[in-house]
Amino acid sequence: MTTHDLTKALTALAPEQHKYAIKGIQRGIEREALRIQPNGTISQQAHPKGVGCALTNGHITTDFSEALLEFITPVSDSAEETLKQLHDLQKFTLSKMGDELLWPISMPCFIEHQDDIALAQFGDSNIGRMKTLYREGLKNRYGSMMQAIAGVHFNISFPNSFWKSLQTIKGDTGSLQDFISSGYLGLIRNFKRELWLISYLFGASPALCNSFLQGRSTELPFKKLGKGTLYLETGTALRLGNLGYTNSAQSSLKVMYNSLEEYVAGLKAAINTPSDIYHQLADYKDAQPKQLNKNVLQIENEFYSPIRPKRNANSGETPTDALLRGGIEYVEIRALDVNPFAATGIDIEQIHFLDVFLTYCLLKDSPAMDWDSQQRSTENLDTVVSDGRAVQVMLNRSGETCSLATWGAEIFTQLQHVATYMDEAYGVSYYSETITRLSQWVADPDLTYSGRYVKQLKESGVDNGYFALALAKNYQQSHETTPYHVYSDNYLNQQAEQSIVAEQTLKAADNVTFNAFLDAYFKAK
């Protein structure tokens, strides 16, 4: 889309009846954080009892490994409130962890052997056992190291008032939900086209402890620092590259985003197609299962994507069935590293940027995206992951070579127009201020998170692990000395106690064997 086309869309939103329609953006954050021992190694302790049951506590749970906590905020239209809730959840959890700390970066701490990474445990209910067996499958398919990587997921939905204004402006006479689903898919396609910019600005994993490789070879141009640190001089986000939450087994999955039906069909094919790679692993029907099933994906959540269309599912409903039932409700951004410069793992400036960037992705024209286009976006991301801060980085823009600096500057020019519209709608100035500040990062890579991280790491003269450990101790102290903002100790203790009762209730309600439970679950797919 040209600047003229985007300006045309913003001009159409300017009249009084549409001007404020975008007010009411809703957000939620899921922040992952590895529990570590005081010496910087991964925790060997079970999920802290004081925070309740990981299966049924909606605020504090675990992700793939037992040591990988996940903090989940409720949906809110206040970014400030969301960050305060995130702070409170981490403060409470730290108080229940003894002398353990929260690892403040995405790539894991020093881990001697992948067997030190315990699978997340969700109790003896059928659904709890299913969750743990799913993780057993991930371990046997991809290795445990990947299960110790942390990230931040950012969920966003635009208000119905905004969708109604856009539908009116475009003269669309179909159902509002169909229009919304189509709009979110357009946003997703544009996000994928320019995902490299997120990695460039906010990628914060240019370094890792060499234990992560576990002796594997890599073609990445690593430099060494200290005794055990590998880093990329001009890299950005190892978590998003081939060492992180991607895998070659999924590279052939042709999940497309041009229609909801196409997206769902792609995922359903993957969860129903036997795998040539994993067929030798025993599934749930075996006495000693190593995975849920032998298909390309065990369940839909195994599909690693930097952005997902979502709808809150009913009990027993799969994510894709929820989408088919009600359409897209919100999108989940999964491309954010843990921000090492923020105690909560994400800061207000990132949220303001994402508000603008995702609105821009929604408003601008979004042509259909074929498989070659998706592959180009992946190649651009790989380039930025390994070399994004190098001088004159070149990217593939619609089949033509374009420098990162040129493309980035053009995007920021358009973002500024969107930010101005949003400032006027909200009666603020921070959207424009954020875009102005971050636009400078395109010309000066040292200002990016990865640039700052590498600079501070080298200046410290210590290994990555000790550098991150010092941050972890600082953030623990900060949480300890800062009062609760939204929640209270009493409220969060009640939530923990209620989650334990809820898990017991779930277990008591099981009236079939585990195998019969999974038979019924997969039969419904």
C-alpha positions as CSV (number, residue, x, y, z in Angstrom):
1,M,0.0,0.0,0.0
2,T,1.3,3.4,-0.8
3,T,1.4,6.3,1.6
4,H,-1.4,7.9,-0.5
5,D,-3.6,4.8,0.1
6,L,-3.0,4.8,3.8
7,T,-3.6,8.5,4.0
8,K,-6.9,7.9,2.2
9,A,-8.0,5.4,4.9
10,L,-7.0,7.7,7.7
11,T,-8.8,10.6,6.0
12,A,-12.0,8.6,5.9
13,L,-11.6,7.9,9.7
14,A,-11.2,11.6,10.5
15,P,-14.8,12.8,10.6
16,E,-16.5,13.0,14.0
17,Q,-18.6,9.9,13.6
18,H,-15.4,7.7,13.1
19,K,-12.7,9.8,14.8
20,Y,-12.9,8.1,18.2
21,A,-13.9,4.6,17.0
22,I,-10.5,3.2,17.8
23,K,-10.7,4.0,21.5
24,G,-11.0,0.9,23.5
25,I,-8.3,-1.3,22.2
26,Q,-8.1,-4.4,24.5
27,R,-4.9,-6.1,25.4
28,G,-3.6,-9.1,27.4
29,I,0.0,-10.2,28.1
30,E,1.5,-13.7,28.7
31,R,5.0,-13.4,30.0
32,E,7.2,-16.5,30.3
33,A,10.1,-16.6,32.8
34,L,12.4,-19.4,33.7
35,R,12.9,-20.1,37.4
36,I,16.6,-20.3,38.3
37,Q,18.7,-21.1,41.3
38,P,20.8,-18.4,43.0
39,N,23.9,-19.6,41.1
40,G,22.1,-19.1,37.7
41,T,21.3,-22.7,36.9
42,I,17.8,-23.9,36.1
43,S,15.5,-24.7,39.0
44,Q,15.1,-28.4,39.9
45,Q,12.1,-27.6,42.3
46,A,8.5,-28.3,41.4
47,H,6.1,-25.5,40.6
48,P,5.8,-23.4,43.7
49,K,3.0,-24.7,45.9
50,G,2.2,-21.2,47.2
51,V,1.0,-20.0,43.7
52,G,-1.5,-22.9,43.4
53,C,-2.1,-25.4,40.6
54,A,-0.6,-24.7,37.2
55,L,-3.6,-26.4,35.5
56,T,-6.3,-24.2,37.0
57,N,-4.7,-20.9,38.1
58,G,-5.6,-18.5,35.3
59,H,-3.0,-16.0,36.3
60,I,0.1,-18.1,37.1
61,T,0.9,-21.3,35.3
62,T,3.8,-23.1,33.6
63,D,4.6,-23.4,29.9
64,F,6.5,-26.3,28.4
65,S,8.9,-27.1,31.3
66,E,8.2,-27.2,35.0
67,A,10.7,-24.4,35.6
68,L,9.2,-22.1,32.9
69,L,6.6,-19.9,34.6
70,E,3.9,-18.1,32.7
71,F,2.2,-15.0,34.0
72,I,-1.2,-14.2,32.3
73,T,-2.9,-10.8,32.7
74,P,-6.7,-10.5,32.2
75,V,-8.0,-8.5,29.2
76,S,-7.8,-4.7,29.8
77,D,-8.2,-1.5,27.8
78,S,-5.5,0.1,29.9
79,A,-1.9,-0.7,29.0
80,E,-0.7,0.8,32.2
81,E,-3.0,-1.4,34.2
82,T,-1.9,-4.5,32.3
83,L,1.8,-3.8,33.2
84,K,0.9,-3.3,36.8
85,Q,-1.0,-6.6,36.9
86,L,2.1,-8.3,35.4
87,H,4.3,-6.7,38.1
88,D,2.0,-7.9,40.8
89,L,1.8,-11.5,39.6
90,Q,5.6,-11.6,39.4
91,K,6.0,-10.0,42.8
92,F,3.6,-12.5,44.4
93,T,5.3,-15.5,42.7
94,L,8.8,-14.4,43.7
95,S,7.6,-14.3,47.3
96,K,6.6,-18.0,47.0
97,M,9.9,-19.1,45.4
98,G,12.3,-19.1,48.3
99,D,15.7,-18.0,47.1
100,E,15.0,-18.7,43.4
101,L,14.9,-15.9,40.8
102,L,13.2,-15.2,37.5
103,W,15.6,-15.4,34.5
104,P,15.3,-12.0,32.8
105,I,16.1,-12.9,29.2
106,S,14.7,-15.3,26.5
107,M,17.5,-17.7,25.9
108,P,18.0,-20.1,28.9
109,C,20.6,-20.0,31.6
110,F,23.5,-22.5,31.9
111,I,22.0,-26.0,31.6
112,E,24.5,-28.9,31.9
113,H,22.2,-31.5,30.2
114,Q,18.8,-31.3,28.7
115,D,17.6,-33.9,31.2
116,D,17.9,-31.2,33.8
117,I,14.8,-29.6,32.2
118,A,11.8,-31.2,33.8
119,L,8.5,-31.4,31.9
120,A,5.7,-29.4,33.3
121,Q,3.4,-31.4,35.6
122,F,-0.4,-30.7,35.6
123,G,-1.7,-33.3,38.1
124,D,-3.5,-36.6,37.7
125,S,-6.7,-35.5,35.9
126,N,-7.2,-36.6,32.4
127,I,-6.7,-33.1,31.0
128,G,-3.6,-32.6,33.2
129,R,-2.1,-35.9,32.0
130,M,-2.8,-34.9,28.4
131,K,-1.0,-31.6,28.9
132,T,2.1,-33.3,30.3
133,L,2.1,-36.1,27.6
134,Y,1.9,-33.4,25.0
135,R,5.1,-31.9,26.4
136,E,6.7,-35.3,26.5
137,G,6.0,-35.4,22.8
138,L,7.6,-32.0,22.3
139,K,10.7,-33.2,24.2
140,N,11.0,-36.3,22.0
141,R,10.3,-34.4,18.8
142,Y,12.5,-31.3,19.3
143,G,14.6,-31.8,22.4
144,S,14.1,-30.2,25.8
145,M,16.4,-27.2,25.3
146,M,13.7,-25.5,23.2
147,Q,11.3,-25.9,26.2
148,A,13.5,-23.6,28.3
149,I,13.3,-20.6,25.9
150,A,11.0,-17.8,27.2
151,G,9.1,-15.2,25.3
152,V,6.3,-12.6,25.7
153,H,2.9,-13.1,24.0
154,F,0.9,-9.9,23.3
155,N,-2.8,-10.3,22.6
156,I,-4.8,-7.5,21.1
157,S,-8.3,-6.9,19.8
158,F,-9.8,-3.8,18.2
159,P,-13.2,-2.4,19.5
160,N,-16.4,-3.2,17.6
161,S,-16.9,0.5,17.1
162,F,-13.7,0.6,15.0
163,W,-14.8,-2.4,12.9
164,K,-18.2,-0.9,12.3
165,S,-16.6,2.4,11.2
166,L,-14.3,0.5,8.8
167,Q,-17.2,-1.6,7.5
168,T,-19.2,1.6,6.8
169,I,-16.3,3.3,5.1
170,K,-15.6,0.3,2.9
171,G,-19.3,-0.1,2.0
172,D,-19.2,-3.7,3.1
173,T,-22.7,-5.2,3.6
174,G,-21.8,-8.6,4.8
175,S,-21.9,-9.8,8.4
176,L,-19.8,-7.8,10.9
177,Q,-18.0,-10.9,12.2
178,D,-17.0,-12.0,8.7
179,F,-15.7,-8.5,8.1
180,I,-13.7,-8.6,11.4
181,S,-12.2,-12.1,10.5
182,S,-11.2,-10.9,7.1
183,G,-9.7,-7.7,8.6
184,Y,-7.6,-9.6,11.2
185,L,-6.3,-12.0,8.5
186,G,-5.2,-8.9,6.5
187,L,-3.4,-7.7,9.6
188,I,-1.7,-11.0,10.0
189,R,-0.5,-11.1,6.4
190,N,0.9,-7.6,6.7
191,F,2.5,-8.4,10.0
192,K,4.2,-11.4,8.5
193,R,5.5,-9.3,5.6
194,E,7.2,-6.8,8.0
195,L,7.9,-9.1,11.0
196,W,11.6,-8.5,10.5
197,L,11.0,-5.0,11.9
198,I,9.8,-6.4,15.2
199,S,13.0,-8.6,15.4
200,Y,15.1,-5.6,14.5
201,L,13.7,-3.3,17.1
202,F,12.8,-5.6,20.0
203,G,14.9,-8.7,19.4
204,A,16.9,-9.1,22.6
205,S,18.5,-12.5,22.4
206,P,21.8,-12.0,20.4
207,A,23.8,-14.0,23.0
208,L,23.5,-17.4,24.7
209,C,25.3,-19.8,27.0
210,N,27.2,-22.3,24.9
211,S,25.6,-25.1,26.9
212,F,22.4,-24.4,24.8
213,L,24.0,-26.0,21.8
214,Q,24.7,-29.3,23.6
215,G,27.5,-29.9,21.2
216,R,25.5,-29.3,18.1
217,S,27.2,-27.5,15.2
218,T,25.8,-24.3,13.7
219,E,26.6,-22.1,10.8
220,L,25.8,-18.9,12.7
221,P,28.8,-16.5,12.9
222,F,29.1,-16.7,16.6
223,K,31.8,-14.8,18.5
224,K,33.0,-15.9,21.9
225,L,33.0,-13.9,25.1
226,G,34.4,-15.1,28.4
227,K,34.4,-18.8,29.1
228,G,30.9,-19.8,28.0
229,T,29.2,-17.1,26.0
230,L,28.4,-17.1,22.3
231,Y,27.0,-14.0,20.7
232,L,26.2,-12.5,17.3
233,E,28.0,-9.2,16.7
234,T,25.1,-7.9,14.6
235,G,22.4,-10.4,15.4
236,T,19.0,-9.6,17.1
237,A,16.8,-12.5,18.2
238,L,18.2,-16.1,18.3
239,R,14.9,-17.1,19.8
240,L,13.2,-16.4,16.5
241,G,15.8,-18.2,14.4
242,N,16.7,-21.8,13.6
243,L,18.0,-22.3,17.1
244,G,14.8,-21.1,18.8
245,Y,11.1,-21.8,18.4
246,T,11.2,-23.0,14.9
247,N,11.9,-26.4,13.5
248,S,12.7,-28.0,10.2
249,A,9.9,-30.5,10.6
250,Q,7.3,-27.8,10.4
251,S,9.0,-25.8,7.6
252,S,6.9,-27.8,5.0
253,L,3.6,-27.0,6.6
254,K,1.7,-24.8,4.2
255,V,-0.6,-23.0,6.6
256,M,-1.9,-20.0,4.8
257,Y,-3.8,-16.8,5.9
258,N,-5.9,-15.7,2.9
259,S,-9.2,-16.9,4.4
260,L,-10.3,-18.4,7.7
261,E,-11.3,-21.6,5.9
262,E,-7.8,-21.9,4.3
263,Y,-6.0,-21.3,7.6
264,V,-8.2,-23.9,9.5
265,A,-7.8,-26.4,6.7
266,G,-4.0,-26.1,6.8
267,L,-3.9,-26.7,10.5
268,K,-6.4,-29.5,10.5
269,A,-4.4,-31.3,7.8
270,A,-1.3,-31.1,10.0
271,I,-3.0,-32.6,13.1
272,N,-4.6,-35.4,11.0
273,T,-1.7,-36.4,8.8
274,P,0.6,-39.2,10.0
275,S,4.2,-38.0,10.3
276,D,7.1,-39.6,8.4
277,I,9.4,-38.4,11.1
278,Y,7.6,-39.2,14.4
279,H,5.8,-42.4,13.5
280,Q,8.4,-44.5,15.4
281,L,7.6,-42.9,18.7
282,A,5.0,-44.7,20.9
283,D,1.7,-42.7,21.3
284,Y,-0.9,-42.7,24.0
285,K,-2.2,-46.2,23.0
286,D,1.1,-47.7,24.1
287,A,1.9,-48.7,27.7
288,Q,4.9,-46.2,27.7
289,P,3.8,-43.4,25.5
290,K,6.3,-40.8,24.2
291,Q,3.9,-38.5,22.5
292,L,0.1,-37.9,22.2
293,N,-0.1,-39.2,18.6
294,K,2.0,-39.8,15.5
295,N,0.7,-37.0,13.4
296,V,2.7,-34.0,12.0
297,L,1.3,-32.0,14.8
298,Q,0.0,-33.6,18.0
299,I,-2.4,-30.7,18.6
300,E,-2.9,-27.3,17.1
301,N,-0.8,-25.5,19.7
302,E,2.3,-27.3,18.4
303,F,2.3,-25.1,15.3
304,Y,4.9,-22.4,15.9
305,S,3.9,-19.2,14.4
306,P,4.9,-15.6,15.2
307,I,1.2,-14.5,15.1
308,R,-2.0,-16.4,15.5
309,P,-5.7,-15.7,15.0
310,K,-7.6,-16.6,18.1
311,R,-11.0,-16.9,19.7
312,N,-11.7,-17.9,23.3
313,A,-12.8,-21.6,23.1
314,N,-15.6,-23.3,24.9
315,S,-14.9,-26.2,27.2
316,G,-13.6,-29.2,25.1
317,E,-13.4,-27.0,21.9
318,T,-10.2,-26.9,19.9
319,P,-8.8,-23.5,18.8
320,T,-9.7,-24.1,15.1
321,D,-13.2,-25.2,16.0
322,A,-13.7,-22.0,18.0
323,L,-12.6,-20.0,15.0
324,L,-15.0,-21.8,12.7
325,R,-17.8,-21.3,15.2
326,G,-17.4,-17.6,15.9
327,G,-14.7,-16.1,13.7
328,I,-11.5,-14.3,14.8
329,E,-11.8,-12.5,18.1
330,Y,-8.3,-11.3,18.6
331,V,-4.7,-11.9,17.5
332,E,-1.8,-13.2,19.5
333,I,1.7,-11.8,18.7
334,R,4.3,-14.4,19.6
335,A,7.4,-12.7,18.2
336,L,8.6,-10.7,21.3
337,D,11.7,-11.6,23.2
338,V,11.7,-11.0,26.9
339,N,12.8,-7.4,27.3
340,P,15.9,-7.6,29.6
341,F,15.6,-3.9,30.3
342,A,12.2,-4.1,31.9
343,A,11.5,-5.9,35.2
344,T,8.2,-7.1,33.8
345,G,9.7,-8.4,30.5
346,I,7.9,-5.8,28.4
347,D,7.5,-2.1,28.8
348,I,4.9,0.6,27.9
349,E,6.9,1.9,24.9
350,Q,6.7,-1.5,23.3
351,I,2.9,-1.6,23.8
352,H,2.5,1.9,22.3
353,F,4.5,0.8,19.3
354,L,2.6,-2.4,18.8
355,D,-0.7,-0.5,19.1
356,V,0.4,1.7,16.2
357,F,2.1,-1.0,14.1
358,L,-0.8,-3.4,14.4
359,T,-3.3,-0.6,13.5
360,Y,-1.1,0.2,10.5
361,C,-1.1,-3.5,9.5
362,L,-4.9,-3.5,9.7
363,L,-5.5,-0.3,7.8
364,K,-3.2,-0.7,4.9
365,D,-4.1,-2.8,1.9
366,S,-3.2,-6.5,2.4
367,P,-3.1,-8.5,-0.9
368,A,-3.3,-12.3,-0.7
369,M,-0.1,-14.0,0.3
370,D,1.1,-17.0,-1.6
371,W,3.5,-19.6,-0.3
372,D,6.5,-17.9,-2.0
373,S,5.6,-14.6,-0.3
374,Q,5.5,-16.3,3.1
375,Q,8.9,-17.9,2.4
376,R,10.3,-14.5,1.6
377,S,9.1,-13.1,4.9
378,T,10.8,-16.0,6.7
379,E,14.0,-15.4,4.8
380,N,13.9,-11.7,5.7
381,L,13.4,-12.6,9.4
382,D,16.4,-15.1,9.2
383,T,18.5,-12.3,7.8
384,V,17.7,-9.9,10.6
385,V,18.0,-12.5,13.3
386,S,21.6,-13.3,12.3
387,D,22.8,-10.0,10.9
388,G,20.1,-7.3,11.3
389,R,22.4,-4.6,12.8
390,A,25.1,-4.9,10.1
391,V,25.8,-2.0,7.8
392,Q,23.6,-2.0,4.6
393,V,21.6,-5.1,5.4
394,M,19.6,-6.1,2.3
395,L,16.1,-7.6,2.4
396,N,13.8,-9.1,-0.3
397,R,10.9,-6.8,-0.8
398,S,8.3,-8.3,-3.2
399,G,11.0,-10.0,-5.1
400,E,13.3,-6.9,-5.3
401,T,16.3,-6.1,-3.2
402,C,15.9,-3.3,-0.7
403,S,18.0,-2.1,2.2
404,L,16.6,-2.5,5.7
405,A,17.3,1.2,6.4
406,T,15.2,2.3,3.3
407,W,12.3,0.0,4.0
408,G,12.3,0.7,7.7
409,A,12.3,4.5,7.1
410,E,9.4,4.1,4.7
411,I,7.4,2.1,7.3
412,F,8.1,4.7,10.0
413,T,6.8,7.5,7.8
414,Q,3.5,5.7,7.5
415,L,3.5,4.7,11.2
416,Q,3.8,8.4,12.0
417,H,0.5,9.1,10.2
418,V,-1.2,6.3,12.1
419,A,0.2,7.5,15.4
420,T,-1.1,11.1,14.7
421,Y,-4.6,9.7,14.2
422,M,-4.4,7.6,17.3
423,D,-3.1,10.5,19.4
424,E,-6.1,12.6,18.3
425,A,-8.5,9.8,19.0
426,Y,-7.2,9.2,22.5
427,G,-6.3,12.8,23.3
428,V,-2.6,11.9,24.0
429,S,0.8,12.5,22.5
430,Y,2.6,9.3,23.4
431,Y,1.9,7.4,20.2
432,S,3.6,10.0,18.0
433,E,6.4,10.4,20.6
434,T,7.1,6.6,20.5
435,I,7.2,6.4,16.7
436,T,9.5,9.4,16.5
437,R,11.9,7.9,19.1
438,L,11.9,4.4,17.6
439,S,12.4,5.7,14.1
440,Q,15.9,6.8,15.1
441,W,16.7,3.1,15.8
442,V,16.5,2.3,12.1
443,A,19.4,4.6,11.4
444,D,21.3,3.7,14.5
445,P,21.3,-0.1,15.3
446,D,23.1,0.5,18.6
447,L,19.8,1.9,20.0
448,T,17.9,-1.4,19.5
449,Y,17.5,-3.8,22.3
450,S,20.0,-6.3,20.8
451,G,22.5,-3.4,20.2
452,R,22.3,-2.2,23.7
453,Y,22.5,-5.8,25.1
454,V,25.6,-6.7,23.2
455,K,27.2,-3.3,24.1
456,Q,26.5,-3.8,27.8
457,L,27.5,-7.4,27.7
458,K,30.9,-6.6,26.2
459,E,31.5,-3.6,28.6
460,S,30.7,-5.8,31.6
461,G,33.4,-8.3,30.6
462,V,31.5,-11.2,32.2
463,D,29.7,-14.1,30.7
464,N,26.1,-13.8,29.5
465,G,25.0,-15.9,32.4
466,Y,26.5,-13.7,35.1
467,F,25.3,-10.6,33.3
468,A,21.7,-11.9,33.2
469,L,22.0,-13.2,36.8
470,A,22.8,-9.7,38.0
471,L,19.8,-8.4,36.2
472,A,17.6,-11.1,37.8
473,K,18.8,-10.1,41.3
474,N,18.1,-6.4,40.6
475,Y,14.6,-7.2,39.4
476,Q,13.9,-9.4,42.4
477,Q,14.9,-6.6,44.7
478,S,12.8,-4.2,42.7
479,H,9.7,-6.4,43.0
480,E,10.3,-6.9,46.7
481,T,10.5,-3.2,47.5
482,T,7.7,-2.1,45.2
483,P,4.1,-2.4,46.6
484,Y,1.3,-4.1,44.8
485,H,-0.5,-1.9,42.3
486,V,-3.7,-3.7,41.4
487,Y,-3.9,-7.0,43.2
488,S,-3.1,-7.8,46.8
489,D,-1.3,-10.6,48.5
490,N,-4.6,-11.7,50.0
491,Y,-6.4,-11.8,46.6
492,L,-3.6,-13.8,44.9
493,N,-3.4,-16.3,47.8
494,Q,-7.2,-16.8,47.4
495,Q,-6.7,-17.4,43.7
496,A,-4.0,-20.0,44.5
497,E,-6.2,-21.8,47.0
498,Q,-9.2,-21.8,44.6
499,S,-7.0,-23.3,41.8
500,I,-6.1,-26.2,44.0
501,V,-9.8,-26.9,44.8
502,A,-10.6,-26.5,41.1
503,E,-8.0,-29.1,40.1
504,Q,-9.3,-31.6,42.6
505,T,-12.8,-31.1,41.3
506,L,-11.6,-31.7,37.7
507,K,-9.9,-34.9,38.8
508,A,-13.0,-36.1,40.7
509,A,-15.2,-35.4,37.6
510,D,-13.2,-37.8,35.4
511,N,-15.4,-40.8,34.7
512,V,-13.4,-42.5,31.9
513,T,-9.8,-43.9,31.6
514,F,-7.1,-41.6,30.3
515,N,-7.0,-43.6,27.0
516,A,-10.8,-43.4,26.6
517,F,-10.6,-39.6,27.3
518,L,-8.0,-39.2,24.5
519,D,-9.9,-41.6,22.2
520,A,-12.9,-39.2,22.5
521,Y,-10.8,-36.1,22.2
522,F,-9.1,-37.2,18.9
523,K,-12.3,-38.7,17.5
524,A,-13.9,-35.2,17.7
525,K,-11.1,-33.7,15.6
